[in-house]
Amino acid sequence: MLSIRDMQDSDCQPLAEWMVTVPLWQRYGLTVGGAAGQFRAALAHEDVLITADDEEGLPAGFAWMMPKGAFGRSPYLRLIGVRPDRAAQGGGALLLEAIEARAWAVSDVFFLLVSDFNVRAQQFYERHGYTRVGALPDYVVPGVAELIFWKHRAG
Ligand SMILES: CC(C)(COP(=O)(O)OP(=O)(O)OC[C@H]1O[C@@H](n2cnc3c(N)ncnc32)[C@H](O)[C@@H]1OP(=O)(O)O)[C@@H](O)C(=O)NCCC(=O)NCCS
């Protein structure tokens, strides 16, 4: 069972080391130094970053939310990931629900982008109540559209 806590500076390197093994992020050219540096900058910027520890206390997942990252107005899910050996065991759902709780503290809507080829993640978000509302062709890498999804807080 994974357990959620706020991300610490000491998590950045171990998270980055398994992130570069994920095919999605390899396609975006992610490096260990780049990923760790992004996390450190986000922590310094006071974005909301959470980590899911495995039974050994090692970071097996994370989620990163920028409270005004969408249009300078609404929370944006910048990244979410689960270590490949812990995928499809409910860890993604646990992280998504925990980061949503932080988004709902500041807004009634939550935005994210997902790659057009990342069908599994699109299905994951749809199962959790997100709807596709747009597409940004060639926005981050040539030949890939970033799909815009959003969710409204229930009730
Ligand atoms: C997308 C991602 C975060 C989902 O995380 P996850 O931990 O695999 O998600 P969950 O386990 O909650 O749900 C995913 C699957 O596991 C299944 N599942 C959920 N709980 C389960 C359990 N206790 N036992 C077995 N399977 C379970 C779900 O039904 C779902 O199945 P499906 O995809 O075949 O429909 C993860 O796959 C990932 O890190 N992908 C690479 C990075 C990425 O794409 N990030 C998103 C874009 S930034």
The ligand as a Gaussian input file, in Angstrom:
#p B3LYP/6-31G(d) Opt

LIG

0 1
 C       -1.268000       7.100000     -15.802000
 C       -0.730000       6.537000     -14.482000
 C       -0.349000       7.681000     -13.538000
 C       -1.814000       5.677000     -13.836000
 O       -1.297000       5.153000     -12.631000
 P       -1.703000       3.687000     -12.101000
 O       -1.136000       3.533000     -10.745000
 O       -1.331000       2.669000     -13.114000
 O       -3.296000       3.885000     -12.042000
 P       -4.376000       2.971000     -11.318000
 O       -3.733000       1.707000     -10.814000
 O       -5.092000       3.802000     -10.352000
 O       -5.353000       2.652000     -12.509000
 C       -4.814000       2.133000     -13.712000
 C       -5.257000       0.698000     -13.940000
 O       -5.094000      -0.138000     -12.819000
 C       -6.364000      -0.773000     -12.493000
 N       -6.399000      -0.903000     -11.040000
 C       -6.751000       0.044000     -10.142000
 N       -6.663000      -0.446000      -8.887000
 C       -6.212000      -1.715000      -9.006000
 C       -5.895000      -2.740000      -8.072000
 N       -6.018000      -2.529000      -6.757000
 N       -5.422000      -3.910000      -8.537000
 C       -5.292000      -4.122000      -9.866000
 N       -5.589000      -3.184000     -10.806000
 C       -6.041000      -2.016000     -10.375000
 C       -7.383000       0.155000     -13.020000
 O       -8.615000      -0.486000     -13.286000
 C       -6.700000       0.593000     -14.270000
 O       -6.801000      -0.427000     -15.248000
 P       -6.782000      -0.119000     -16.814000
 O       -5.762000       0.965000     -17.080000
 O       -6.431000      -1.412000     -17.456000
 O       -8.186000       0.332000     -17.116000
 C        0.494000       5.606000     -14.723000
 O        0.126000       4.623000     -15.670000
 C        1.743000       6.297000     -15.206000
 O        2.539000       6.789000     -14.402000
 N        1.930000       6.340000     -16.547000
 C        3.123000       6.924000     -17.124000
 C        3.124000       8.412000     -16.972000
 C        1.835000       9.037000     -17.488000
 O        1.274000       8.617000     -18.496000
 N        1.360000      10.071000     -16.779000
 C        0.147000      10.795000     -17.166000
 C        0.412000      11.875000     -18.125000
 S        1.481000      13.114000     -17.390000

